């Protein structure tokens, strides 16, 4: 399915990025791994190789435009092309909107929106050469109200809009844009605070009974990427909430209010 395809994943040191790397390795891809924590990336690469894959560690903080540009150049220099770029780096600011400061809003959008858009910008020339794909990681949060995580929901709504726009702007270029909108996935997102600092012992407040295993989610995501889906919403509860949010917003507000 992805034999010898060069796949660049940002946010590859943990969570969905990490497990997508494993699934791509199982499918014969060559993976370029980017994130801030080089030691964690080296751990991921070791497992990628144990699965029969190959790859390269390219540390990159998506808050720094120069680092994004240099990462893309390094990957192309090493492998000679980029076939798929996955803008996965992201995190969630926690707090009611009335309590959030400008620096928290700024960091949320700098990572989840601007970092994602610049990942596409610098990868695009190489994706155009390979007739490849850009993959944006959105969220079911882009379809429903998000009490307590409003900044995160707003950032993912922006990702959804960027994806829809790219799907028009990329016509005629040979580059496909897929936007993936997961529901609750077992990941490290709750372990990162509003400053972007990782805390291994942070509890996850999300409902455990609705959580999908990360490995299962990664398999589903690869299938959607292979089929070049435009917008793909999953899990089961995620599809339900996205549908209700789009077509019955009053019911969505009631349901989310009950869950909160």
N, C-alpha and C positions, 0 to 999 in steps of 0.2 A: 504493500500500500504506500509506504514512504521510503522504499529502498533507495539508499544513497542520496536522499534529499537532505539538503543542509537546512536545519531548523534552528532559528535563533529564538530563545526564550528569555524574557526578562522576568525578574522575580523568581528565578529558578532555584533558589536555595532552600525553599520550603513549600509546603502546601501544594496547591494545584500545579504550580510551575515545576516542582520537584517530581511529582507523579506523572505529569505529562512527559517529562524527559525520559522517565523509565519506559513509558508506553511507546514513545517514539523509538527508543533503542530496541525494544522488542520487535518493532516493525522495520528495522534496518536503516533507520535515519542516522544522520550525522548531526550531533547537537552542539550548538554554541550556547553556553550557560552564562547568564549574566545576573548579577545581584550585587549588593554592597559587601556581603560577607564572603570573602574568598575562601576561608576555611570550610564553610558549609558547602560552597560550590565544588570544592575538591572532593568532599564526601559524596556528593551527587555524581560527579564524574566517575569515581571509583565504582559505584554501583552500575552506572551506565555501561562501563566496560565489562563488568562481570556478567551483564545481560547480553553481551556480544556486540554492543554498540561502540561507537567512537565519538569523541567530542573534544571540546576546547573550553577552558575556563577563561571568560573575559569579564573581569569585575567592572561593574558600571552602576553608578547612582543616577537614576533618571531625573533627579533634581538638577543635574549638571548637564547642560546641553552639549558642552564640549566632550564630556565622557561618552555620551550617546554617539556622537559623530565618530569619535575614535574607536569605539567598540565595533561599529559597523565596518569601518575601514580595516580593523584588525581581522575580523571574521572573513571579509572578502579577500584580504591578502593571503590568509591561511588556506581557505578552501576554494577560492576562485569564484564563488557565487553565494547567493542566499536565495533559497527557494520558498521558505515560509518564515515570517517574522511574527512572533506572538507577544503582543503587548500585555503582559500579565502582571507586571509590577503594580502593587497597589496596597492600600491599607484603609482602615476606617476610623475616623474621628468619632469619639463617643461624647454625647452631651446634648442637652436640649438646646435648641437654636437660641433661646434667650440668654443662655450662659456662655456661648462660644465667643472667643476673641478672634480678631482679624488674623492673627498669626496661625490659628488653627484652621480657619477657612482657607487661608493662603496655602498652607502645607497640603491640605486635603486636595485642593485643585491642582497644585503644582505636581503632585505625584500621580494622582488618578486620571487627570485630564491632560495637562500640558506635557507631562512625561510620556503619556501614551501617544499623543499627537506627534511629538517629536521623534518617538520611536518609529512611527510610520514615515515621517518626513525623510529621515536619513536612510531608512531601508528602501524606500520607494525606487530609487534608480536601479538598484540591484534586483529588486523584485520585478521590475519592468523587463530587465534583461532576461530573467529566467521564466517570465510569465507565471509568476508565483502568487502567493497569497499573504495578505495581512490579516491577522486574527486579533480582534479586540475583546478583552474580557470585561463584560458588563456585569449585570446582576439583575435578579428579579426586583431588587430595590428600585430600579428605574421605572417600575410600573405601579408601585403602591406607595402609600404614606409610610414614613419611617420615623416614628417618634423615638427620640433618644439617639438617633443616628442620622439626623436630617442632612448633615453636611455630606455624609457618605452617599446617601440616596441621591442628593443633588448632583454629586460628581458622576454617579453611574447614569443618571438621566442625560448628562452631557455626553458620556461615552456612547449611549444609544443614539443620540442625535448626530454625533460625529460619524458613526457607522453608517447611518442612513444617507448622510451627505456624501461620504466616500463612495458608496455604491453607485451614485450618480456621477461623481467626478472622475471615477476610474474607468468609466465606459470607454472602450476603444484603446485602453492601455495594455490590456491582457492581464491585468492584476485583479485578483478577486479579493473581496473584503467579506469576512465572516465575523459576526458579532455573537458571542456566546453569553447567555444570561443564566448563570446557575442560581439555584435556590440555596438552601442551607447545606453546606459541605463541611466535613470535618477538616479544618485547616488551622493555621496559626494566626488567623486574622485577629482573634480576640486577645492574643498574647502581645500585640504591639500597641503601645500607648499613643496618646495624641501627639507626642513628639517624635514618633517613629522608632522608639526604643523597644526592643524585644524583651519580654519577661516570661520566661519558661513556665513559671508557676501561676500565671494569671488564669482564673477560671473562665470558662466559656458560658455566657448566659443564654445562648441560643438553645431552643428545645432539642434535647438529645434524641427524642423519638422521631424527629423529622430530618435528622442529619444523615446525609449520604456519606459512605466511606470515600475517601479521596481517590483511591485507586479506581473505584467504580465510576466516579465522575470523570476521571481522566480518560478512561476507555470510551465513554460516550462522547466526550469532546473531540477525540481523535476521529471518530466516525463522522461527526458533523463537519470537521475540517476536510476530511477526505472527500465528502460529498459536496463541498463548497457551498454549504448552506449560507444563506444571507443573514438571517436572524434565527438563533436556535435557543429556545427556552427549555430548561430542565431544572429540576427533578419533577416528580409527579405533583407535589404540593406547589412547586414553583410555577408550573404551567397553570395550575388552578388559580393561584393568586394573581398571576399576570393577566389571565383572561378576565377575572372579576375586576381587576384594577382598570382595565381598558374599557370594559363594556358596562360595568355596574359599580361606578366609583363610590356611591353611597354605601353599598354593601361592603366594599373593600375597606372603607373607613371604619365601619362597624366591626368587621372581622379583626382588623389590625388592632383596633382599640381593645377588643376582648383579649387578644394574644398578649398585648402589652401589659 
